[in-house]
Amino acid sequence: MANPDRKPPEVSPYVFTVLLAAFGLWCFYDGWITSSPEMQEHLLFNRVASAVLIPWAVLDFLRMRRRQRASAAEAPLTGGCEG
C-alpha cells in the first residue's frame, strides 16, 4: 500500500545547467584544444558553440541559485513547536 506522505523523487534544477556546461566544454575542447585532423571541418561550429553554451551555463547557474535563495527566503519558517 502506498504511503500518502511520501513524495516522488525530484529532479535537481541544475540538470539543464550541467548539460549546457558539459556540452559547452566538449565544444570548447573540440574547437580550441584538439589537434585532430577530423575535427578541422567542425572547428568554427565548435568555437561558436562553446562561446554561446559556456556563458549560458554560467548565467543559468546564477539565475537558478538566485531563485532558490528567493524561494527559501519566502518559505515560512516552521519550528518544532506550533501554537
C-alpha positions in Angstrom: 0.0 0.0 0.0 1.3 3.4 -0.9 2.2 5.9 1.8 0.4 9.2 1.1 3.2 11.2 2.9 5.9 10.0 0.5 6.8 12.3 -2.3 8.2 11.2 -5.6 11.9 12.0 -6.2 12.6 15.4 -7.6 15.0 16.3 -10.4 17.6 18.9 -9.5 17.0 22.3 -11.1 20.7 22.3 -12.1 20.4 19.4 -14.6 19.9 21.7 -17.6 22.9 23.8 -16.3 25.1 20.8 -16.1 24.2 19.6 -19.6 24.8 23.1 -21.0 28.2 23.2 -19.3 29.2 19.7 -20.4 28.3 20.3 -24.0 30.0 23.7 -23.9 33.2 22.2 -22.5 33.1 19.5 -25.1 32.7 22.0 -27.9 35.5 24.1 -26.3 37.8 21.1 -26.4 37.0 20.2 -30.0 37.2 23.8 -31.2 40.2 25.2 -29.3 42.4 22.5 -27.9 42.3 19.4 -30.0 44.6 19.0 -33.0 42.7 16.1 -34.5 42.5 16.4 -38.3 38.9 15.1 -38.3 37.7 18.0 -36.2 39.1 20.7 -38.5 36.0 20.8 -40.6 33.9 21.4 -37.5 36.3 24.0 -35.9 34.2 27.1 -36.4 31.0 25.4 -35.2 32.6 24.2 -32.0 34.2 27.6 -31.3 30.9 29.4 -31.7 29.0 26.8 -29.8 31.5 26.9 -26.8 31.3 30.8 -26.9 27.5 30.5 -26.5 27.0 27.5 -24.3 29.5 28.2 -21.5 28.3 31.7 -20.7 24.7 30.4 -21.0 25.5 27.7 -18.4 27.1 30.3 -16.0 24.1 32.6 -16.4 21.6 29.7 -15.9 23.5 28.7 -12.7 23.4 32.2 -11.3 19.7 32.5 -12.1 18.8 29.2 -10.5 20.8 30.0 -7.4 19.1 33.3 -7.1 15.6 31.7 -7.5 16.4 29.0 -4.9 17.6 31.7 -2.4 14.5 33.8 -3.0 12.1 30.8 -2.6 13.9 29.8 0.6 13.6 33.3 1.9 9.8 33.4 1.1 9.2 29.9 2.7 7.6 30.2 6.1 9.9 29.1 8.9 8.4 26.2 10.7 9.7 25.3 14.1 9.2 22.3 16.3 6.5 23.9 18.3 3.3 25.2 17.0 0.6 27.2 18.8 
